[in-house]
Protein backbone atom coordinates (compact mmCIF):
# COMPACT_ATOMS: atom_id res chain seq x y z
CA UNK A 1 0.00 0.00 0.00
CA UNK A 2 2.86 2.41 0.77
CA UNK A 3 4.41 2.15 -2.68
CA UNK A 4 1.01 2.81 -4.21
CA UNK A 5 0.71 6.11 -2.34
CA UNK A 6 4.30 7.02 -3.25
CA UNK A 7 3.63 6.29 -6.91
CA UNK A 8 0.51 8.45 -6.97
CA UNK A 9 2.34 11.24 -5.10
CA UNK A 10 5.06 11.04 -7.74
CA UNK A 11 2.47 12.23 -10.26
CA UNK A 12 0.52 14.56 -7.97
CA UNK A 13 3.48 16.85 -7.26
CA UNK A 14 3.94 17.90 -10.93
CA UNK A 15 0.16 18.15 -11.24
CA UNK A 16 -0.05 20.58 -8.32
CA UNK A 17 2.90 22.56 -9.70
CA UNK A 18 1.10 22.77 -13.04
CA UNK A 19 -2.13 23.92 -11.40
CA UNK A 20 -0.19 26.65 -9.61
CA UNK A 21 1.46 27.78 -12.87
CA UNK A 22 -1.86 27.78 -14.70
CA UNK A 23 -3.67 29.79 -12.02
CA UNK A 24 -0.75 32.22 -11.86
CA UNK A 25 -0.83 32.75 -15.63
CA UNK A 26 -4.60 33.19 -15.75
CA UNK A 27 -4.66 35.72 -12.89
CA UNK A 28 -1.55 37.69 -13.90
CA UNK A 29 -1.96 41.43 -14.25
CA UNK A 30 -2.01 42.93 -17.73
CA UNK A 31 -0.10 45.94 -16.43
CA UNK A 32 3.20 46.42 -18.29
CA UNK A 33 5.97 46.41 -15.67
CA UNK A 34 9.59 47.17 -16.46
CA UNK A 35 12.03 44.71 -14.80
CA UNK A 36 14.65 47.45 -14.49
CA UNK A 37 14.80 51.21 -14.92
CA UNK A 38 11.78 52.80 -16.58
CA UNK A 39 12.55 55.94 -18.62
CA UNK A 40 9.60 58.18 -19.44
CA UNK A 41 8.96 60.46 -22.40
CA UNK A 42 10.83 63.26 -20.66
CA UNK A 43 14.01 61.15 -20.37
CA UNK A 44 13.69 60.83 -16.59
CA UNK A 45 13.35 57.58 -14.66
CA UNK A 46 10.03 57.06 -12.96
CA UNK A 47 8.65 54.32 -10.72
CA UNK A 48 5.61 52.22 -11.37
CA UNK A 49 4.30 50.45 -14.44
CA UNK A 50 5.20 51.52 -17.95
CA UNK A 51 2.81 53.72 -19.86
CA UNK A 52 2.33 54.01 -23.61
CA UNK A 53 4.88 56.46 -24.91
CA UNK A 54 7.58 55.65 -22.37
CA UNK A 55 10.95 55.93 -24.09
CA UNK A 56 12.54 52.71 -22.89
CA UNK A 57 12.89 50.12 -20.21
CA UNK A 58 16.42 49.15 -19.20
CA UNK A 59 16.41 45.38 -18.56
CA UNK A 60 18.76 44.58 -15.69
CA UNK A 61 20.59 41.40 -14.74
CA UNK A 62 21.43 42.19 -11.16
CA UNK A 63 22.75 45.73 -11.42
CA UNK A 64 24.05 45.39 -14.98
CA UNK A 65 21.94 46.59 -17.90
CA UNK A 66 21.66 43.85 -20.53
CA UNK A 67 19.35 45.61 -22.98
CA UNK A 68 16.46 47.97 -23.49
CA UNK A 69 12.86 47.51 -24.56
CA UNK A 70 10.12 49.80 -25.71
CA UNK A 71 6.65 49.74 -24.17
CA UNK A 72 5.34 47.47 -26.96
CA UNK A 73 8.28 45.08 -26.70
CA UNK A 74 7.87 44.76 -22.93
CA UNK A 75 4.11 44.21 -23.33
CA UNK A 76 4.78 41.42 -25.84
CA UNK A 77 7.42 39.81 -23.59
CA UNK A 78 5.01 39.74 -20.66
CA UNK A 79 2.23 38.34 -22.84
CA UNK A 80 4.57 35.61 -24.09
CA UNK A 81 5.57 34.73 -20.52
CA UNK A 82 1.92 34.43 -19.49
CA UNK A 83 1.13 32.17 -22.48
CA UNK A 84 4.19 30.03 -21.78
CA UNK A 85 3.24 29.67 -18.11
CA UNK A 86 -0.32 28.71 -19.08
CA UNK A 87 0.92 26.11 -21.59
CA UNK A 88 3.43 24.60 -19.16
CA UNK A 89 0.87 24.58 -16.37
CA UNK A 90 -1.69 22.83 -18.56
CA UNK A 91 0.82 20.18 -19.65
CA UNK A 92 2.01 19.52 -16.10
CA UNK A 93 -1.57 19.38 -14.81
CA UNK A 94 -2.56 16.90 -17.54
CA UNK A 95 0.57 14.80 -16.89
CA UNK A 96 -0.13 14.74 -13.16
CA UNK A 97 -3.81 13.92 -13.51
CA UNK A 98 -3.30 11.19 -16.11
CA UNK A 99 -0.35 9.64 -14.28
CA UNK A 100 -2.13 9.67 -10.93
CA UNK A 101 -5.26 8.12 -12.37
CA UNK A 102 -3.38 5.43 -14.29
CA UNK A 103 -1.09 4.52 -11.39
CA UNK A 104 -4.03 4.40 -8.96
CA UNK A 105 -6.03 2.15 -11.28
CA UNK A 106 -3.07 -0.09 -12.12
CA UNK A 107 -2.09 -0.70 -8.50
CA UNK A 108 -5.50 -1.21 -6.95
CA UNK A 109 -6.03 -4.63 -5.43
CA UNK A 110 -7.86 -7.09 -7.62
CA UNK A 111 -10.94 -8.81 -6.19
CA UNK A 112 -10.39 -12.42 -5.19
CA UNK A 113 -11.71 -15.07 -7.54
CA UNK A 114 -13.70 -17.97 -6.15
PEQUI-V735013 format. One line per field, one symbol per residue. ss: DSSP state (A for helix, B for strand, O for the rest). psi: psi as a letter, one per 20 degrees, with the letter a starting at -180 (. if undefined). burial: # if it has 16 or more other ideal C-beta (glycine too) atoms within 10 Angstrom, else .. A space follows every 50 residues. Layout:
ss: ???
psi: ???
burial: ???
This chain:
ss: OAAAAAAAAAAAAAAAAAAAAAAAAAOOOOOOOOOOBBBOOOOOBOOOOO OOOOOBBBBBBOOBBBBBBOAAAAAAAAAAAAAAAAAAAAAAAAAAAAAA AAAAAAOOOOOOOO
psi: hghgghgghhhhghghgghggggghhjqqjpoppjcpopahjjqqqraqq qpipgroopqndjppirqqrggghghghgggggghgghggghgggggggg gghghhjqpqqqp.
burial: ......##..##.##.###.##..#......#.#.#.##..........# ...#.####........##.#..##..#...#..##..#..##..##.## ..#...........
